[in-house]
Structure formats: C-alpha cells, structure tokens
Amino acid sequence: MPQPLTRHNRPRQVLDAIASANAGLSEQEREAKYAKLAESPYRFFRGTNHLYWDDIWHDWRFALYGGLPETQTWLQGDAHAYNFGAYGHRDDTVRYGMDDFDDAMIGDYQYDLWRLAISLVLDARENVGLSRKSTGKALATLTESYHDELAGHLNGEAPDGVTLETAKGPVAPFLEKVAAKRSRARMLDKWTRLTDEGRCFAERPDKLARLPAHLASQLRKAVEGEYRETLYSERAEADEDHFRVKDMARRLDAGTGSLGLERYYVLIEGGRDHEHDDVILDVKQQTPPEGWRLMNATEKRAWRRAFPHEGVRHAAAFHAIAEHPDPYLGWLHIGDSVFSVRERSPFKDDFPTHKLDSGKDYRKLVKRWGRILAREHLRGARDLYPEDPGSFARNVCARLEGRLDHFTDMVATLAVSYAECVTQDYRTFVASRAEQAEETSAEKT
C-alpha cells in the first residue's frame, strides 16, 4: 500500500498520542496504566484526557454559545461523571460534589460541560444500561440544569451545597451510607497501625511502599518546612508539633490518568485530644493541565507569570472553585518536581451509578451534576473578576437566551458523536495491544 499523502489517519494519531503522553513512564507503570485504559471505553476516556483537549482545543462550536473572555472561568479541566462523589474534611461534614482539581485551568465554560456530557453518554451505556432515548433525556437535563443554576444566580438565588442534610434523590441514601460506614477513625484504622512507638502506616504492599532513606529525608524536610509556609488557612498558625511527621509511604496504583506520577502519603501528628487526631496528607506530583500544552508561546508566558509553578496553580484553582477548600491545602518541592499537598478525606467515595435502575433516577443525579458544575464555574469566575462577580452568568445566559433548545441539541449531538469516537479509539487501542502481545509471544517462541 502506498504511503498516505496526509496525516489523516485517526488510528495512528491516537496510538502515537498515547505513546507520547506516557513516554516518561517506566515499562511497569506504562503496562499498569494501559491495562486500566483497556478495561472499557469510559475508563479509556478518563485516562486519555489529552486526546479530548487535542480534539476540541480549536473547535468552532465554541463561538456559537461562548468563546469570549466574558465566558471564561476556572475550569475543573477533567470533568466526568466519576469525578463527582462524596468528600469531607476537618469539620467531618459529608458532602457531594467535585473535589479533584489537578487539571484545573482557565478557559471557556464549554470545555467542562462538553467533557461531562461525553462522559455521561459513556457512563449511561456502560454502567447504567440506558437506551439512546433515555440517554438523550439525561443530556438535556444536564445542559438545562447548568443553565438554570446560572439563571437562578442572576435572580439572587443562593442554593445550599449538597450535604447529608440537604441531599435529595439518589444522592441522599448514598451520603447516608457513606456517613454510616466511613469516619476519620476508620480511615486511620484502614491505612495505619498503632505500635509501641506510636502510629505508623500499615503494611499494604498493594497500596503502599516504603521510601528510600534519602527520599524520606527530603520529604520530611519539605513537609515540616516549605509546605507550612504555603498554607492559606488557620492551619498555618498551628504549632510545630501539629505538623510533626510520624511516617511516610509511597502511594501505589491510584487513579487512571495520573498513574505514573509520584504520590506519597504523609502521617502527621495533627491534634492531641485523642488517638484519631492524626492526619494523612496526600502529596501528589503536579504537572501542567492538558490545555497548557496547546497554548502558544505568548499564552504560556502569561500563564507562568500568573502561576510560577503548578503547585501555585493547583492551590489557586482549588481555592477559587471548591465550595469548601481543604485547610491543609498547599504545596512543596522535591528536587525539580512540585507536589500539591492536601488532607486525605475520610469520606471520599464514588457514586455507584451502576446501581441505578431507571432513567428517572439517573436524571435526578445528572441534574445535580449540572448545578454543581455551574456553581463551580460561578465561584471560579467570581475569583477571576471580583469587581463584577455577575459578569460570567450574565454573559453566558445572554448567549443562550432564546437558543437554549438549540444549545441543548448541539451539546447532545456532540456528546453522542464524540462518545462514538472514543469507543472507536478504544477499539484501536485494544487491538494494538493484542497485536503487540501476539508479536511478543511469537518472538519468545
């Protein structure tokens, strides 16, 4: 077959992009990540956020309902169905929302809304088993609820966040179960053990590994030194003993897209009132969000002036977007790498969408997603434009006025068609892995 005259070769583009994105991983890390990507189209979508950003960075449809400085906000950056879940921090209140901002960046609101809509289609097919018609209704619910939250904000509405006390629909029994089964004490019992010398991390070879002495020394110094200076909250005023490091470990096999990034758990003293006052800090290597790769040189220079490194960017985004920012949020450096630091939530749990048995219940959940995402965008825009906090909602609603049905149809069409593309890309990836496995087997024989 003659060589093609153009690069219009989607299978090759996908495989090359995945190889490039994971080139820095060890062979073992790469195989572990690829095994997760091969589990399903939705898992593949979660682990290849770079493909999504490559595909939609310059999409012309942004101009129809946004694409303006006034429709930009802080984005979650990796919005998908399983980035919604239970969480909670030092006040021990169980909440439902989005609590992962590793890929957060500033951009048009539609980047988040489109990605969430695409994930809805994949989730509805794989985990809920919805028909095409029911999936279409869920997509309409997502877009309409997002708009309704913005419109309500302009009308002076100030809805409560989703907590154990305010939750409705399928979220209510989910949070009740989380509150009943999870607690700070149970988290510590799961991840740590008490010895004669005090509390330390438990032996969990599938989840935790000991650190070499030189790395442990660097991490300890960074936690007890630089990290404390980055804290925004009242935690910065705590005495030195509060941040005394009791033990450290490398966190293994966590996440999908973030597999291969360094991640550590650090056990610090915390309070002294009772034995379950200890705190587990989640120390995670931060890299630029996927959209950063696609900026031109001028945009990247402006980005670096605003955010000298990714620890600053992550903390700024978290404080801007999160409804209840983690009081332990900060950052630290180990060598040339920067790491975010936050408390490991004792209530972190994903909503099991596969347990929903009707399109109606799924729409109730999706309605929450749309409103939660809109509230995050409202908070993010307020942080960017404090002199005119209503500007974002006002401009987005103006773009959608009289055209909400068209907008809803456009998002639904885009989501379904891109989900088909994801499924096709997934099959390409799985077939390539099978072909490589056959070649390896033939070489051995």
C-alpha positions in Angstrom: 0.0 0.0 0.0 1.4 3.4 -0.9 2.3 5.9 1.8 -0.6 8.4 2.5 -0.1 11.9 1.4 -1.6 13.4 4.5 -1.7 12.6 8.3 -5.5 12.0 8.2 -5.1 8.7 10.0 -7.0 8.7 13.2 -5.8 5.2 14.5 -2.2 6.2 14.0 -2.7 9.6 15.6 -4.4 8.1 18.7 -1.7 5.5 19.2 1.1 8.0 18.7 -0.6 10.5 21.1 -1.0 7.8 23.8 2.6 6.7 23.4 3.9 10.3 23.6 1.8 11.1 26.7 3.1 8.1 28.5 6.7 8.1 27.2 8.1 9.1 30.6 6.7 6.2 32.5 8.6 3.1 33.3 7.7 -0.1 31.5 5.9 -1.4 34.6 4.0 1.8 35.1 3.0 2.0 31.5 1.7 -1.5 31.4 -0.3 -0.9 34.6 -1.8 2.3 33.1 -2.5 0.6 29.7 -4.3 -2.3 31.4 -6.6 0.2 33.0 -7.2 2.0 29.7 -8.2 -1.3 28.1 -10.9 -2.0 30.7 -13.7 -0.1 28.9 -14.3 2.9 26.7 -15.2 5.1 29.7 -12.0 4.1 31.5 -10.1 4.9 28.3 -11.8 8.3 28.2 -10.8 9.0 31.8 -7.2 8.1 31.1 -6.7 9.9 27.8 -7.8 13.5 28.7 -5.0 14.7 26.4 -6.9 13.3 23.4 -10.0 15.2 24.3 -8.1 18.5 24.6 -6.3 17.9 21.4 -9.6 17.3 19.6 -11.6 20.2 20.9 -9.0 23.0 21.6 -9.9 25.0 18.5 -13.4 23.7 17.9 -15.5 26.2 16.0 -18.7 25.4 18.0 -17.3 27.4 21.0 -18.1 30.6 19.1 -21.8 29.8 19.0 -22.5 30.0 22.7 -19.3 31.4 24.2 -15.8 31.7 23.1 -15.4 35.1 24.7 -13.2 36.4 27.5 -16.5 37.0 29.4 -17.5 33.3 29.2 -14.2 32.1 30.7 -13.8 30.8 34.2 -11.8 28.5 36.3 -12.4 25.0 34.8 -12.2 21.7 36.5 -10.3 20.5 33.5 -11.2 16.8 33.6 -15.0 16.9 34.2 -16.5 13.5 34.1 -19.2 11.5 35.9 -16.9 9.8 38.3 -15.2 13.0 39.4 -18.4 13.6 41.4 -18.6 11.9 44.7 -18.6 12.1 48.5 -15.9 14.1 50.3 -15.3 15.9 53.6 -12.5 17.5 55.5 -11.8 18.7 59.0 -15.3 19.6 60.0 -16.3 16.0 59.3 -19.4 17.1 57.3 -20.1 14.7 54.4 -20.6 16.5 51.1 -21.3 15.6 47.5 -19.6 17.4 44.6 -16.3 17.6 42.7 -13.1 17.6 44.8 -10.3 17.0 42.3 -8.7 20.0 40.6 -5.4 18.5 39.3 -6.2 19.5 35.7 -7.9 22.9 36.6 -7.2 25.8 34.3 -8.8 29.0 32.9 -10.9 28.7 29.8 -14.4 28.7 28.2 -17.1 27.0 30.3 -18.0 24.7 27.4 -14.7 22.7 27.8 -16.0 21.3 31.1 -19.7 21.0 30.0 -18.8 19.1 26.9 -16.5 16.7 28.6 -19.0 16.0 31.3 -21.7 15.4 28.7 -19.5 12.9 26.8 -18.7 11.0 30.0 -22.5 10.9 30.7 -23.1 9.1 27.4 -20.3 6.6 28.1 -21.4 6.1 31.7 -25.1 5.7 30.7 -24.1 2.9 28.2 -21.6 1.0 30.3 -22.8 1.3 33.9 -26.5 2.2 33.8 -27.6 0.5 30.5 -29.8 3.3 29.4 -31.4 3.4 26.0 -30.5 6.0 23.4 -33.7 7.9 24.2 -33.1 7.9 28.0 -29.6 9.0 27.4 -30.8 11.9 25.3 -33.2 12.9 28.1 -30.3 12.8 30.6 -28.2 15.0 28.3 -31.0 17.6 28.1 -31.3 17.5 31.9 -27.5 18.2 32.3 -27.5 21.2 30.0 -30.8 22.7 31.2 -29.8 22.3 34.9 -26.5 24.0 34.2 -28.3 27.0 32.6 -31.0 27.1 35.3 -28.3 27.4 38.0 -26.7 30.4 36.2 -30.1 32.0 35.7 -31.0 31.4 39.3 -27.8 33.1 40.4 -28.8 36.2 38.3 -32.2 36.2 40.1 -30.5 36.3 43.5 -30.9 32.6 44.4 -28.2 31.2 46.7 -28.8 27.4 46.9 -27.1 25.3 49.6 -24.4 22.8 48.7 -25.2 19.1 48.7 -24.7 17.7 52.2 -26.2 14.9 54.3 -28.9 17.3 55.4 -29.8 18.8 52.0 -29.3 15.9 49.7 -32.3 14.7 47.6 -33.0 11.9 45.2 -30.4 9.0 44.8 -27.7 11.2 46.4 -29.4 11.1 49.8 -29.1 7.4 50.5 -25.6 7.4 49.1 -24.4 10.0 51.5 -26.2 8.3 54.4 -24.3 5.1 53.6 -21.0 7.0 53.4 -21.6 8.7 56.7 -22.6 5.4 58.4 -19.6 3.4 57.0 -16.8 5.9 56.9 -15.1 8.1 59.6 -11.8 9.5 60.4 -11.1 6.7 62.9 -12.0 4.0 60.3 -9.7 5.6 57.7 -6.8 5.6 60.2 -7.5 2.0 61.1 -7.5 1.1 57.4 -4.3 2.8 56.5 -2.3 2.8 59.7 -1.5 0.8 62.8 -0.5 1.5 66.4 2.8 0.3 67.7 4.7 0.8 70.9 6.5 3.7 69.2 3.2 5.3 68.1 1.1 5.3 64.9 2.6 4.4 61.6 1.4 3.3 58.2 0.1 -0.3 57.9 1.7 -3.0 55.7 -0.3 -2.8 52.5 2.1 -3.9 49.7 -0.6 -3.4 47.0 -1.2 0.2 48.1 1.8 1.5 50.0 5.6 1.1 49.7 8.4 2.3 52.0 10.5 5.2 50.9 14.3 5.0 50.4 16.1 6.9 53.2 17.3 9.8 51.0 13.8 10.5 49.6 12.2 10.1 53.1 14.6 12.8 54.4 13.8 15.2 51.6 10.0 14.7 52.0 10.2 15.2 55.8 12.1 18.4 55.5 9.7 19.7 52.8 6.6 18.9 54.8 7.9 20.4 58.0 9.5 23.4 56.2 8.3 24.7 52.8 4.8 23.2 52.9 3.8 25.0 56.1 4.7 28.4 54.6 2.2 27.7 51.7 -0.9 27.2 53.8 -3.7 29.7 53.3 -5.8 28.7 56.3 -5.7 28.9 60.0 -3.7 25.7 59.9 -0.7 27.9 59.2 -0.9 29.2 62.8 -0.8 25.7 64.3 2.2 24.8 66.5 5.1 22.9 65.0 4.2 19.7 66.7 0.9 19.6 64.7 2.9 19.1 61.6 5.4 16.6 63.1 5.9 13.8 60.6 5.3 10.4 62.1 5.6 8.2 59.0 5.7 8.3 55.2 5.0 6.0 52.3 4.7 5.9 48.5 1.1 5.6 47.3 0.7 2.9 44.6 -1.8 2.2 41.8 -4.0 5.2 42.4 -6.0 6.9 39.7 -6.0 6.4 36.0 -4.8 9.4 34.1 -2.4 10.2 36.9 -0.8 6.8 37.0 3.0 7.2 36.9 3.1 10.5 38.7 4.8 10.3 42.1 2.4 10.3 45.1 3.1 9.9 48.8 1.1 9.6 52.0 2.5 11.5 55.0 1.2 10.9 58.5 1.4 13.9 60.8 0.6 14.4 64.4 -2.4 16.6 64.0 -4.2 17.2 67.3 -3.6 15.6 70.7 -7.1 15.3 72.0 -7.5 11.6 71.1 -5.7 8.8 69.2 -7.6 9.5 66.0 -6.5 13.1 65.7 -3.6 12.1 63.3 -3.8 13.5 59.8 -2.9 11.8 56.5 -1.6 14.2 53.9 -1.9 13.3 50.2 1.3 14.6 48.5 0.8 14.4 44.7 3.1 15.4 41.9 1.6 18.2 39.7 2.1 18.7 36.0 0.6 21.3 33.7 -3.0 20.8 32.8 -3.6 19.3 29.4 -4.8 22.5 27.9 -1.5 24.2 28.7 0.3 22.1 26.1 -1.9 23.6 23.4 -1.2 27.3 24.3 1.0 29.3 22.1 4.3 30.8 23.4 2.7 34.1 24.4 -0.1 32.4 26.3 2.4 30.2 28.1 4.5 33.1 29.2 1.4 34.9 30.5 0.4 31.6 32.3 3.8 31.4 34.0 3.6 35.0 35.1 0.3 34.2 36.8 1.4 30.8 38.1 5.1 30.4 38.6 4.7 26.6 39.1 1.9 24.0 39.2 1.7 24.0 43.0 0.6 27.6 42.9 -1.8 26.9 40.0 -3.4 23.9 41.8 -3.8 25.8 45.1 -5.2 28.9 43.3 -7.7 26.8 41.4 -8.8 24.8 44.5 -9.4 28.0 46.5 -11.3 29.5 43.6 -13.5 26.6 42.6 -14.0 24.5 45.7 -17.1 25.1 47.8 -15.1 24.2 51.0 -11.3 24.4 50.3 -9.2 21.9 52.3 -7.5 23.8 55.2 -4.4 21.6 54.6 -4.1 22.7 51.0 -0.5 23.7 50.0 2.5 22.6 48.0 6.1 21.6 48.3 9.1 20.8 46.1 11.3 17.7 46.0 14.1 18.3 43.6 12.8 19.8 40.4 9.3 18.4 40.9 6.4 20.2 42.6 3.7 18.5 44.6 0.3 19.5 45.8 -0.5 18.7 49.4 -3.9 18.2 50.9 -5.6 16.1 53.5 -6.8 12.6 52.6 -10.5 12.8 53.0 -12.0 10.0 55.2 -15.3 10.3 53.3 -14.0 10.1 49.7 -16.2 7.7 47.7 -17.6 7.5 44.1 -21.3 7.3 43.5 -22.1 3.8 42.1 -24.1 4.7 39.0 -24.3 1.0 38.1 -26.8 0.6 41.0 -29.3 3.0 39.5 -32.1 1.1 37.8 -34.1 3.8 36.0 -33.6 6.7 33.6 -35.6 8.9 36.0 -33.2 8.3 38.9 -30.2 8.9 36.6 -31.7 12.2 35.5 -32.1 13.2 39.2 -28.4 12.5 39.6 -27.4 14.3 36.4 -29.4 17.4 37.5 -27.1 17.6 40.5 -24.1 17.4 38.2 -25.2 20.3 36.1 -26.0 22.5 39.0 -22.7 21.6 40.9 -20.6 22.4 37.8 -22.4 25.7 37.3 -21.8 26.7 40.9 -18.1 25.8 40.5 -17.9 28.0 37.4 -19.7 30.8 39.2 -17.2 30.6 42.1 -14.3 30.4 39.6 -15.5 33.5 37.6 -16.0 35.4 40.8 -12.4 34.8 41.8 -11.2 36.0 38.3 -13.5 39.0 38.1 -14.2 40.1 41.7 -15.1 43.7 40.5 -18.1 42.2 38.6 -19.0 38.8 40.1 -22.1 38.5 38.0 -20.4 39.0 34.7 -19.9 35.3 33.8 -23.5 34.3 34.5 -24.9 37.3 32.7 -22.8 36.8 29.6 -23.4 33.0 29.3 -27.2 33.4 29.8 -27.2 36.2 27.2 -25.5 33.9 24.7 -28.1 31.2 25.4 -31.2 33.5 25.5 -33.8 32.3 23.1 -31.5 29.5 22.0 -31.4 27.1 24.9 -33.1 24.3 22.9 -30.5 24.7 20.1 -27.7 24.7 22.7 -29.1 21.6 24.3 -29.3 19.8 21.0 -25.8 20.8 20.0 -24.3 19.5 23.2 -26.2 16.3 22.9 -25.2 15.7 19.3 -21.6 16.5 20.1 -21.6 14.2 23.2 -23.0 11.2 21.4 -20.8 11.6 18.4 -17.7 12.1 20.4 -18.6 9.1 22.6 -18.7 7.0 19.4 -15.3 8.3 18.5 -14.0 7.4 22.0 -15.3 3.9 21.5 -13.7 3.6 18.1 -10.4 4.9 19.6 -10.7 2.4 22.4 -11.0 -0.5 20.0 -8.0 0.8 18.1 -6.0 0.8 21.3 -7.2 -2.7 22.5 -6.5 -4.2 19.0 -3.0 -2.6 19.0 -2.3 -4.2 22.4 -3.5 -7.6 21.2 -1.3 -7.3 18.2 1.8 -6.4 20.3 1.1 -9.3 22.6 1.0 -11.7 19.7 4.2 -10.3 18.3 5.9 -10.7 21.7 4.6 -14.2 22.1 5.9 -15.1 18.6 9.3 -13.7 19.3 9.6 -15.8 22.5 8.7 -19.0 20.6 
